[in-house]
Amino acid sequence: MASRLLGLLLVSLCAPWSAVLAAEPVTAVGHYALDIHLDPSAGRFTGSVSITFTRAAGDTAPLAVDMAAALKAESVVLDDQPVSFDHQGDILTVQWPAGDAGKSSHGLSIRYSGLPDRQGLRFTSDQGGRYVVNFGMPYTAKHWWPDFDDPALKARSADIRISLPKGLTAVSNGELAEVKDLPDGQHQYHWVESYPIYPDVLSIAAADYTRLDSSYTDAAGQAVPIRYYVLKQDAALAQKEFAFVPDVLKVYERLFGPYPFAKEKYGIAEVPFPSFREHQTIPSLGRGLMTGTSPVWDLGTVQNVIAHDMAHQWFGNSLTPASWSDVWLNEGFATYAVALWHEQSGGATAYRDFMRFLDSRDFSGSVYIKDAQDVDDEFTSTTFNKGAWVLHMLRHVMGDPAFFAALHAYATGNAYGQVDTARWMAAYERQYGKPLDWFFEEWVYGTGQPAFKSSWSQAGGKLELKISQTQSGQVFTLPLDVEVDTDNGQTRQTVWLRHKEESVVLPVDGRVKAVVLDPDGWVLKD
């Protein structure tokens, strides 16, 4: 397993987003109803989508819908009236009907057809049979269904109906409401997502699946369904690989609050390419990532991937960033959640080992992405691994009681809503009781990391320690643990660095033999 499996998705599967969105007049999305017909033999699909939405009353400007050039719009109906439209690039421009009465609530229906592509639906086959799956990344939903592809326009609910040949099972978000027989050897799966959802985490996966059932009982005594959809030949392997899942759910519930989609399911769908994605209630996991042989504590093992995407059910699906500039609130938090799982299961040593594993030392740019328009800029080790290190270091600044109280309050207080870095900072400042803007300016909005040079001398019971920050660029403010080893034992003290050069005097007992800075690795440093 590649050493950076957790830190970076296989973003090469998705080409960079290049279309510039038109000004978006929609203010909120109420519901998506997607009805898609899959034809694996012909390698094509047709569909319709109905969207309820609001915009300012009386606004009759053309409506911009995200729809990839590879899709073809057959008809468009707005508020029960057929309307004209123009499809250029990845934008479907819908003309507003005459005689608008000034209402703010509207309904839009689009019938369309399309061919598979690497950013939308994939029609593939291998020794496991036929598959039709999507791989939801930012800006890719429009490649297989028309939508308002903006995390700020999070729909309150969704219905997903998938028609396909019998012999294939169709899996999607939420709960399975019905499987209905259709003519000509077809059947339809109707999935209902009753929680808020944004387009990129809406998912379909179709294959000759075997369903494996499990559950865990949450703190309120509710049995949460766990559903695994895997190929028959991989069922035994999956049973072994997924045995740890209920334990991770319990850890996350204790840290972040109740599993957000407990009334529906937590699921995993096996897909035919070697990657993974955190679709709401049903993450995708690629064939070949399950091995059944790697120990849980192997830092490159697939268990870390599963734990990462599970954490996204809180951070990304329940709490959704208002814009992709704050994508680190998804990826950094989900990566750090894996470290916390290791700590809960394997203790402080396992936690520190995992944080060292995340220190890939290739952190360019800032964690916050000022101008986010491209997955190549958004899905980097800075977003994933440095984002996790930001939380790790903030924990040291605040102390465990305040840090974990803030984490729980942030996750539960913003459930099913939208977040940004400022909201996250406010949640932590409330628990800390002091400003944290200095920390955010350096570690979230700033770049770089400190490098230290130190020297020391002893005079009786006093140790004079000089610490220099030798990096170019900004000077960091931070607490730094100092371990002093004397002939009478070891002691730990914490000093605060605020300047490029610091001199501190520490009391010591005995002759000093060694001084170690940051012995437990709380600071991201060179």
DRENDO-753212 format. One record per residue: residue in one letter; z negated, y, x of N, C-alpha, C in turn. Coordinates in steps of 0.1 Angstrom, whole numbers, plus 5000, padded with zeros to 4 digits. Atoms other than C-alpha are relative to their C-alpha. Example, Ala and Ser with C-alpha at 12.3 -4.5 7.8 and 13.67 -1.06 7.14 Angstrom:
residues 2
A500049885009492249555123500050125009
S500049894991492949895137499250114992
END
This chain:
residues 526
M500049885009500050005000500050125009
A499949884992501050345014498750075000
S501349934999498050545027499950124992
R500049885008499050835006500349974986
L499650045013499550634974499350094989
L500749925010496850824955500450155001
G499949854998497551174970501350054995
L498749955003501251194961500749904990
L499150085009503251064931501449995007
L498750024995506750944939500950114994
V499349895007508151284930501550005003
S498550004998511551204944500749944988
L499450055012512151024912500450114990
C499749895009512351364895500650115008
A499349884993514851634906499250134997
P500649875002513451984910500550074987
W499649935012513452194878500750135005
S499349894995516052464882500350104988
A499649915011516652604846499050114998
V500949895003515152944838499950014985
L500250005014513552934804500350144994
A499849875007514553204779498650044995
A501349955005511753424765499649924988
E500450105010509753194742499350074989
P500749935011508953344708499049924992
V500950095007506953044696498650035005
T501449974996503153114695499249874999
A500850125000501952764686500849894994
V499450115005503152414678499049924992
G500950085009501652214649500249855002
H499850155000503251874650501449975005
Y498750064996506051674666500149874993
A499750135005507651394647501349965006
L498850054993510051204669500449864995
D499450135005512250924656501249965009
I499050034990514250754683500549864998
H499450145002516650454681500649975014
L499650044987517150264713501049894999
D499050115000520250054720500149965015
P500050044986519549874753501349945005
S498750074996522849674752501050115004
A499049894998524949994750499550105010
G500549904991522650194772500050144995
R500049875006522250484748499050014989
F501049985011519950634722500450114991
T499849895009520050854692498650034995
G501349965005517151044677500050124991
S500249885008515751314655498650045003
V501449944998512751544660499850114990
S500449905009510951754635498850075006
I501049924993508752034648499550114990
T500649895007506352254629499450105010
F500449904990505552584647499850134993
T500249865004504552944643500550105010
R499549894991505953264656499650134992
A500449875007505253634647500850014988
A499449985013506053704611501150115001
G498949915000509453864607500850005013
D499250014988510653774642501249914997
T498850075002514253674638500949985012
A499250034988515353644674500349865001
P499650144998517153334684498949925006
L501150094995514853034691500549925012
A499750084988514952874725499349875000
V500550145000514452494725500449945013
D499650074988514252294757500749874997
M499250125003516952034756501049995012
A499250024988518751894787501549994996
A498649995002522451934791500649864997
A499550145002522851544790499849964985
L500250035014521651544753501150084992
K499049935009524051634725499350024986
A500649975013522751814694501149974989
E499150035011524451674662499850104989
S500349905011522751914637498750065002
V501349934999519952164635499750064986
V500449955012518052254604498750085002
L501249924999515552544603499550054987
D500649975013513252594573501049964989
D499250075010515452354553501550064999
Q498749945000518652554561500849955013
P499250024988521452424584500350135007
V499849874992521852684612500949975011
S499150014988524252744640499250005013
F500850014987523252674676501050005011
D499250004988524552694711499249935011
H500650084990523752454739500650035013
Q499649964987524052594774499049955010
G501050044990522452424804498949914993
D501150085006519052294794499350074989
I500649925012518452544765500949984988
L499350005013519452484729499550134993
T500349875007519652834713500349994985
V499950015014519052824676500050144993
Q499949875007520153114654499150004988
W501049995011517653244629500850024987
P499349995012518753204593499850144993
A500049885007519553504572498949994989
G500950005011517053614546498649955003
D501450044997513853534564499050084993
A500949935009510953624542498850065008
G501149954993508653724570498849915002
K501150094998506553414571499949965015
S500250034986505053294603500149855003
S500050144998505052914598501449944997
H498650045001508352724602500149855003
G499750144997509952384604501449995006
L498750014993512752284628500349855001
S499650144999514751954627501349995008
I498850014992517251844653500449855001
R499450134998519451534653500850005013
Y499450004987520751434687500349865005
S499750134994522151164709499950025015
G500149984986521951094746500249875008
L499950114991522450874776498850005010
P501150004991519750754800500250085013
D499949944986519050944832498649985006
R501250024992516350934859498950094996
Q501149915004514451224845499649984985
G500450025014514451104809499749864997
L500250145003514850754795500749925010
R499350104990515650464819500249874993
F499750145006517350154806500349915012
T499850094988516949884832499749854996
S500350145002516749504835499849945013
D500250084988515449264860499549864996
Q500450145004513948914861499050004989
G501049995011511349044836500650034987
G499349975013513949124810500550155000
R499549875002515049454796498950104998
Y501049895001513149784797500750134995
V499649865002513450124782498750085002
V501249934997510850364796500350155004
N499949874994510350734804498950025010
F500949974989508550884833499750154999
G500349865004506851204821499550085012
M500449914989506651474848500250144994
P499749875005506651854843501550024999
Y498649965003509951974828500949884997
T499150115003511251624820500149954986
A499950045014510551574783501350044994
K498749955006513651774775501149915003
H498950094997515751504791500149884990
W499850115009515151264763499650044985
W500249955014513951474733499950155000
P500149855000514251844723498650044996
D501449965002510952024724499750145006
F500449884994509052334735499149955012
D500650074989508252204770499250105009
D500949914994505352424779498649964997
P501450055003501752304784499250104991
A500749905008500652634767500349974985
L499750035014502352504735499749864997
K500550135002500252204729499949974985
A500050045015500952034695498749944996
R501250055004498051944674500049854997
S499850145003499451594667501449965002
A498650054999502551374669500149874994
D499650135005504251084652501249965009
I498950054991506550864674500449874993
R499450125006508850614656501149955010
I499150064991510750384679500749884994
S499250115005513550154666500749935011
L499450084989514849874688500249864996
P499850145004515949514688498749925000
K501150105000513449244679500049925013
G500150064987512149074710499550105010
L500549904992511149404725498850074993
T501249935006507749574719500150145005
A499949864997507649954718498550055000
V501449954998504450124731500150155002
S500049854999503550494728498650054999
N501349945000500650734725499349974987
G500850015012497750704701499849864994
E500250135007497350424675501349954994
L498850065007499950184662499749994985
A500249995014500250264625500749894993
E499250105007502950014615501149945009
V498850064994505649774627500849954988
K499250025012508449764601501349935004
D498750074998511449524599501150094995
L498849925004514849694598501249905000
P498850095000518349544592500649985014
D499250034988520549394618499149965013
G500950054989517749234639499350115007
Q500849894994515949564645498650004994
H501349965006512349674640499650135005
Q500549874996510449994642498550005002
Y501449974997507150084658499750144997
H500449865004505350384644498650025007
W501349964993502650534667499650144996
V500549885005500450814656499050065011
E501049934991498751054681499450114992
S500849915008496051244662499350115008
Y500649904992494851444691501150105006
P499049914994496551754707500749945012
I499250064989499351664731501150095003
Y498849924996502051844751501149905004
P498850094999505551704756500049915012
D499750084988505451574792499149885000
V500850125000502651324784500249924988
L499550095011504351184753500949905007
S499450114992505650844763500549894991
I499650135006507650544752500249905011
A499850114991507750204770500449884991
A499550115008509749914756500449895009
A499750124992509949564770499549884993
D500550125006509149204762498549985005
Y501349994996505449274765499149894995
T501250085005502349054763498950114999
R501149915001499349254750498749935004
L501450054996495949194767499050104994
D501049925006492949324748498749995007
S501449994995489649444761499350114993
S500749895006487049704751498950045009
Y501349974994484049894763499350084989
T500949945010481150024743499550135006
D500449884994480550394749498550034997
A501449975001477250574750499550024985
A500349995014477350634712500049874993
G499950135006477750264706501349964994
Q498750035006481350284696500849915009
A499150084992483750014708501350075001
V498749944997486750174725501049905003
P498950104997489949964723500650025014
I499250004987491549884757501249914998
R498850085002495149764755500950005012
Y499150014988497249644784501349934995
Y498750065004501049584778500749975013
V499550054987502349374807501049894997
L499150115002505149124812499349875001
K500750135001504248764805499749945013
Q500250064987504648654841498950075008
D501049924993502248924852498650004993
A501249995008499548864826498749955008
A501250054993497148654848499750105011
L500349904990497548914876499450124995
A500649885006496849194853498649984996
Q501450025003493749034840499050015012
K500849994988492449014875499950155005
E499949864995493649364885499250104992
F500649905010492249544854498649974997
A501450045005488849374852499050115002
F501049894997487149684867500150124990
V499749895008488549924841498950054991
P501149965008485649924816498950075008
D501049944992483250004844500350145005
V499649874997485250304855499950104988
L500249925013485350434819498650044998
K501549975002481550414818499650115010
V500349904990481250614850500550134996
Y499449875004483650884838499350054988
E500749955012481950904804498750065004
R501249944996478650964821500150135007
L499849884992480051234844500750114992
F499149905007482651404821499850014985
G500150005014481551324786500849894994
P499350115007482951084760501549995003
Y498650024998486350934765500750074989
P499449915010488551184747500749944988
F499250065010490650944727499449864996
A500750125003488050684718500449944987
K499650065013489350644682501449945001
E498750064999492750544695500049895010
K500050104990492850354728500050055014
Y499649984986492850344765501049895003
G499150114997495950154776500750025013
I499150004988498250074805501349924996
A498750065002501949994802500749975013
E499350044988503749804830501450054999
V498649955000507049974839500749955012
P499350074989509849864862500350075012
F499749934987509750114890498650035006
P501350014993507050144917499350145000
S500749885000505250454905499050004988
F501049995010502750574879499950134994
R500149875007502050844853499049994989
E501250005009499150944831500350034986
H499749975014500750954797498849984991
Q501249995008498151034770499749874993
T500550135005496250714761500749885005
I499250114996498850494777500750035014
P499349984987499450554815500949895003
S499150094995502350384831499749955014
L500250054987501950154861501149915004
G498850064996504850024881499849855004
R499950134995505749664888499950005015
G500150014986504849564923498850075005
L501249944996501749784925498849914999
M501150105002499549504912500349895010
T499950114990498849254939499049894998
G501150095002495549094929499349955013
T500550054987494749054966499250115007
S500749894993493449394977498650024995
P501349975004489749444977499850144994
V500249875007488449734955499850115010
W500349894991487249924986501150025010
D498849964992490649915003500550134995
L499749875005491450285001501450024996
G498649995005495150224995500349914988
T499850095010494649984967500450064986
V499549955013496150014932498850044991
Q501149965008492650044917499850155001
N500149854999492550404930501050074991
V499049945009495750474912499649994985
I500450025014494450334879498850104997
A501249915002491150534883500550145000
H499549875000493150844891500750044986
D499349975012495350824860499049994988
M501050015010492350724839499350144999
A500749875000490651054849500950104994
H499149915006493751234837499850014985
Q500249995014492751144802499050114996
W500849885002490051404806500750135006
F499449894992491751634832501550005000
G498550005001495351694821500449974985
N499750035014495451534786499150074990
S501049935008492251654770500050155004
L500049864994491951964792501450025007
T498749984996495452094797500250145006
P499949864994496352384821501050084991
A499149915008497852684803501350025007
S498749994993500552694830499949915012
W500050094988501652484859499550065013
S500649944989500252734883498649945003
D501450064999496852564876500149854999
V499850155001498252204879498949935009
W501150064992495452144905498849964992
L501150045009493052134876500249864994
N499750145003494851814867499849915012
E499950104989495551654900498850005010
G501250004991492651774922498849944993
F501150065007490151684895500149854999
A499850145001491651344889499849935013
T500150064987491751274926498550005004
Y501549994997488051384930499349904992
A500650105008487151164901499949865006
V500050134993488150864921498949995011
A501049994990485850974949498649984993
L501350025007482950994923499849864995
W500150145003483750644911499649925012
H500450074988483550514946498550025003
E501549974998480150694950499149924991
Q500850075010478850544918499949855002
S499950154998479950194927499649965014
G500250044986479650194965499050085008
G501049924993477150464974500650115008
A499649884993477350774996501049975011
T499150034990479150595024501449984995
A498750025006481950485001500650144996
Y499549875004482250844988500550085012
R499549934988482450995023501249945006
D498850074995484950735034501250054992
F498949965008487150825005500450155002
M499649864998486951205011500750015014
R499349994987487951145048501449944998
F498750065003490850935035500950114994
L499249895006491951245015500350115009
D499849894991491851475045501349975008
S498850034994495551435053500550115009
R499749894990495651765073501450064999
D498749935001498951885059500050094987
F500249915012497752145034500650135002
S499349874999500252425033499950074986
G500149925012500052705008498649994994
S501249995007497252764983499949894989
V500250105011495752524957500650064987
Y499449945012496652774930501450045004
I498649984997500452804928500450134992
K499749885007501353164920501349994991
D498750015007504953094910500449864999
A499750155001505152734898501249984991
Q498850035007508652634888500649875005
D499350124993509352314908499049905003
V501050104997507651984910499849985015
D500250014985508251984948498950095005
D501049904996505952284950498649964994
E501250035007503452144925499349875004
F500650134997502951784935500049985015
T500150014986501851814971498649955004
S501450034995498851704992499150114998
T500949885003497452054987499549994986
T500450015014497452004949499049894998
F500850125003495951654950498850005009
N501150034991493851614981499250125004
K500849884998492851974990499350044987
G500649975013492152024953498749924999
A501250085000489651734955499050055010
W500949954990488151874987499350134995
V500649875005487552214969498849964991
L501150055008485352024944498949945008
H501050064990483651834972499250115006
M500849894993482752154990499250084991
L500749925010481752334959498749934996
R501250085003479252054952499050035011
H501049974989477652124986499450144999
V500549865001477452494979499050014988
M500949985012475852454944498849905000
G501050115001473852134949500349914988
D499650105010474151824927499650044986
P500449985014472151924896500950114993
A499149895006474152254890501449965000
F498650044999477452104901500349904989
F499750105010477351804878499850054986
A500249945013475952004849501250084996
A498949925002478852244853501349914997
L498850085002481451964855500049944986
H500150055014480151804823500250104990
A499949895010479952134805501550054999
Y498649965000483452224816500949904992
A499250105007484951894804499849994985
T500250025014483251874771500250134992
G499849875007483352254763501450044998
N498649975001487052264767500949894995
A499350125004487951924752501250044990
Y498849995008491451914737500750145000
G499549864999492152274747500750025013
Q499349964988493652464775499150085010
V500949954989492152574808500850075010
D499449944988492852784838498950015011
T501050004990491152844871498850104997
A501149905004489253154858499049944991
R500950075009487752944830499149905007
W500750104992486752674854498950085008
M501049924992485052934877498950054991
A501149955008483153084848499049894996
A500950115003481752744838499149965011
Y500950034989480452684873499150115003
E500949894998479053034877498850004990
R501150015010477052984845498949915005
Q501050104995475352684860499450045013
Y500549964987474952824895499150124999
G500849885002473553154883500450115010
K499649904990475353344911501650015000
P498550004999478953464917500649905010
L499350094991481353224932501450055003
D498649954998484453444935500349995015
W499750014986484053444973500549865004
F499650144997484453064973501449984995
F498750025006487453074950501150075008
E499049934992489253344970500449935012
E499750074987488953145002500749864998
W499650145000489552784990501149984989
V499150025011491552814957501350095001
Y498949914999493653124961500450035015
G499749984986493553144999500649885007
T499350114993495152925026499149975013
G500650034987494052755058498649934998
Q501350075000490752595068499350045014
P500649964987488152675095500149905011
A500250084988487952545130498850055008
F501249954994484652555148499949975015
K500450024986483552595184498550035001
S501449975000479852575192499449985014
S500850024988477352605221498650024996
W501449985003473652585222499150005013
S501050004990470552635244498749994994
Q501350025006466952555240499050085009
A501149934994463852765248498849964993
G501250055007460652585240500349934987
G499850065013460552505203501150074992
K499049935007463552715195501449965006
L498650044996467252615195500950124996
E499149895003469752905198501449945000
L498750065003473052795183501050114997
K498949915002476252985186501249934994
I498950075007479152895162501150114998
S498849915002482653055163501049934991
Q498850055008485453015138501250045008
T498949974991488452985160501450004993
Q498750005007491252955133500550144999
S499449875003493753235128499950024985
G500049975014493753405094498550034996
Q501349965006490753445071498849935006
V501350054996487153395081499349944987
F500650065011485253155058498550024999
T501550015003481853185042499749874994
L500350135004480252855038498649955006
P501250064995477052655042500449885009
L499750114990477152425073498749935004
D501150084996474752145079500049985015
V500250024986473452115114499049885003
E500950114997471951785127499650025015
V500649984987469651825157499349875004
D500650124995468851515177499150035012
T501049984989465651535198499449875004
D500750124996463551295217498949964990
N500950035011461251305186500749964987
G499250045012464051215161501050104996
Q499049915005466651385140499550084989
T500249915011466451685117501350064995
R498949945006468851845093499650144996
Q500249875005469052215086501450064996
T498849945004471652425068500150155003
V499849864996473052755081501250054992
W498849945007475352995063500850085010
L499149924992478353125081500750104992
R499349895007479753455071500950095009
H499249914991481353605102500749905010
K499250074991483753495129499149945011
E500950044990480853465154498650004993
E501450015005477353355143499049955011
S501150064992474153305163498849984991
V501150035008471253135147498949945009
V501150064993467853035159499349904991
L500650105008466452705146498849945007
P501250074994462952555151500349855003
V499850144996462952215169498749955005
D501250074995460351965178500549905010
G499650094989460951805212501250055007
R498849964992463751815237501349974993
V498850025007467151855222501049925008
K499050084993469651595232501450024995
A498649985006472651665208499950094988
V499849925012473751905181501349974993
V498850045007476251795155500250094988
L499649925012477952025130500649924989
D499450065012478651905095500049855001
P500050144997477551545101500549914989
D499550085011478351425066501350044994
G498649965004481751595063500150074987
W499949925012481151855036501050115001
V499149894998483552105050501449955005
L498650034996487352075052500350095012
K499949924988487952175088500949935010
D499350054989490052135119499049965011
END
